[in-house]
C-alpha cells in the first residue's frame, strides 16, 4: 500500500509535469473514455451551430413569405394560399402551420369556424418538432458527466489493480497513468456537459420566443379569413354530364 509520503510524492510529480504537458497529452491521458467524450463534444458543437442557424426569424417566417400570404389572404384567395404553403420551395415553420390549418379547414364541414383550434394543434406539433431537434444536445449534456464518472471508476480500478499486483509498495510512476485517467475523464465530462447544458437551455428559450413572434404573425394572417367571411369546405361536386340524344331525335 502507498504511504502518505508516496501520495505527496505522486502529487508533486504530477504538478511538476503539468507545466510541460500539452492539451493533447492531457486528452490522451483520458484514453478510450476520454476519446468518446471528445467525439461527443464535436457532435455537440455541430448540433449547436446547426440549431443557431436554423432558429432564426428569417428562417421560421421569411419576410417575402409573410408578404405574399398577406396579399393572397387579403384578396380571399384561400386556394392559392394553400398551394403556396404546400410548395416545397416555400417550406418554413410559418407555411407548415398555416398550410396544414387551411387544408384542415377546407376539408371540414365547419369551414373556418375551427381555424383557431386547427392553428393551435398544428402549431403545438411544429413547436414539439423544433424541441426534438435540440434533444441531442440535452442528451450529450446528460451523458458526458456520466462518461467522466465511468472513466474515473475505470482509472481507480486500474490503480488498485496495480497496487495489488505490485510486490511491495507501488511506485508513484506506476499509478500516475491510472490516476491521470480518473481525473482527466472527469474534467473532460464536465467541460462538455456545462456548455451543452447552457446551450440546451438557451435554444429552448429561443424556440419559445421565436414561435411566439411567428404566432402573432399567423394570427394577423388568420384575421383576414375571420373578418372576410371566407368560406371553406369540400369543393362542389361536378355537374352530371347529360348523355347525347339518339340519332334522329329532335334537339331541344
N, C-alpha and C positions, 0 to 999 in steps of 0.2 A: 504493500500500500504506500501511497505518497504521504510524505510528512508535510507539515506546514511550510517548512523551508523549501521543499521541492515545488510546492504550488507557487510560492512567491517567486522562485526562480523562473518558472514557466511564464508567469505573468510578465515579469521584467523582460524575458527573452522575446515574448510576442510584442511587447511595447517597443523594444528597440528595433525589431524587424519591421514594425508597422510603418516607420518612416520611409523605408526603402521599397515597400510593396506598392505595386501599381493597382489600378482599379481592376484590370483583367485578372491579376493574381488573386485579388480578393474574391472575384466572381468564381474563378476556377476552384477556390477553396470550398465552395458550396457543392461541388461535384454534381452528381446526376440530378439531385433535387433542386440545386441552385440553377441548373440549366433549364429545368422545366419552368421555374419561376421566371427566368429571363424570357423564355418563349411566350409565356402568358403576358408579360409586360409589353412585348412587341404587339401581340394581338390586341391588347387593351388600347394601346396608342392608336392603332389603326381604326378601331371601333369609335374611339372618342373623336378623332378627326372626321370620320365619315358622318357622325351624327351632328357635329358642329356645322358641317357643310349642308346637311340635309335640313336641319331645323332652323330655317330662315324664313322670314315673312315672304320674301320674294319667291321661295320655293313652294311654300304651302299655299299661297294665294298670289300668283303672279299679277302685277298691275294690269297687263294687257288682257288677261283672262277676266278680271273683275270688270274692266271697262266694257268688254264685249258682252258679258252676261247682263250688265246694266242695259245695254242697248236692246238686246233681244227680249228681256222680260218687260222692259218699259213699253215695248211695242206688242206685248202679249203674244210673242212667238215662242210658245212653250215647246213645240216640236223641234224647232231649230235649236233651242237651248239644250234640250235633251241630246240632240245629235252632237252639239258642240262639246258637252260634258263627257260623252262617251267616246269621243275621239281620242285615240292613244296619244297623239301629239299634244293634247291639252291636259294630260293626266297631272293631277295635283290633289292635295287634300281638299281644296275647295270644290273642285269638279266632282270628286268621288262622292262627297257628302250631298251636294246639291243634285247631281245627276241621279243618284240612287233614290233620293227622296222624290224627285219629279217622276221617275219611272214608276215608282210605287203608287203615287197618286194617280197617274194616268191609267193604271190598271185597276184602280179601286172604284167601286160604285159611289163612294162618298166624295171622290174628287179631291179638291184642295182643302176640304174640311179637315183632313188628317195630315196636312202638310207639316204642321208644327211637331206632331208626335213622330212623324217619319224622319224629320231632320234630327230630332233628339236621339232616336235609336241609331240611325246611321252615324251620327256624329260620335256617339259613345263608342261604337265599334271601331271607327277610324282612330280615335284617341287611344284606345286599347292597342291598336296596331302599332302606333308610334311608341307606346310604352314598351311593347315587346322587343322593339329594336334596341332598347337600352338594357335589356335583361342580361345580355352577355357581359356588360361592364360590371353590373352588380354581382354576377356570378364570380367573376375574377376577383372582385374585391372581397368576397367571402372565402374563396378557395386559397388565395395567396397566403394569408397568415397561417392557415391550416397546413399548407405545404411547408412553410417555415418551421412550424412546430414538428412536423414529421422529420425534417432534416435535423432538428435539434435532438430528437429522440434517437435517430439513427447515429448521429455523431457521439452521443453519450454512451450508447450501447457499444459502439466500436471502441471507445476509450476504456470502458470497463473490461471489455474482452482483452484488450492489450494488457491491462493490469493483471488480469487473471492468468494470462499465458506467459507473462514475463517472470523469469526466475529472479527473485529478489525485487528490490524497489524499481518501479518503472521510471525511466529517464524522461525528462520533460520533452525531449525531441521525439520520443515515441508516442506521446499523447497530443502533440501540437496539432497534427493534421486532423484528428477526430474532433478535438475541441474547436478548432477553427471552423470545421463544417457545421458544428452545432450552433455556433454563434452567427456565422455568415448567413446561413439559410434563414435564421430568424430575422436578421436585418433586412435581407432581400424581400422576404414576405411582407414585412411592414412597409418597406419603401414602395412596393407595388400596391398594397391594399389601401394605404392612406390617400394617394391621389385618385385612385379609382373610386373610392367612396365619395370623395368630394365631387368628382366629375359626374357620377351617377346621380347624386342629389341635384346638382346644377342642371343637368339635362332634363330631369323630371320637372323641375320648376319651370324650365324654359318651355317645355311642351305645354304645361298648363297656361302659361302666359300667352304663347302664340296662338294656341287653339281658341282661347277666349277672344282674342282680337279677330281671328278669322270668323269666329261665331257671330260677332257683331256685323261683319260684312255679309254673312249669309242671311242674317235677319233683315238687313236692308234689301237684299235681293228678293227675299220671300215677301216683303211688304208689297211689291208690285202685284203679286198674284193675289194676295189677300184683299187689297184695295181695288184691284182692277176687275174683280168679278170674273176672273178666268175660270173656265170650266174644264175639268179633266175627267176622263173616263175612257172606256173602250172605244175604239174607232167605230164609226157607223157601219152597219152591215151592208155589203154591196147589194145593189138593186138587182132583182132577178131578171135574167135575160129572157125575153119573150121568144118563143120558137117562131121561125119564119112561117108564113101562111103557105098552105099547099098550093101546088101549081094549078093555075087556072082560077083560083079563088079571087074574088074582087078584093082589092086593097082598100083599107079604111083611109 
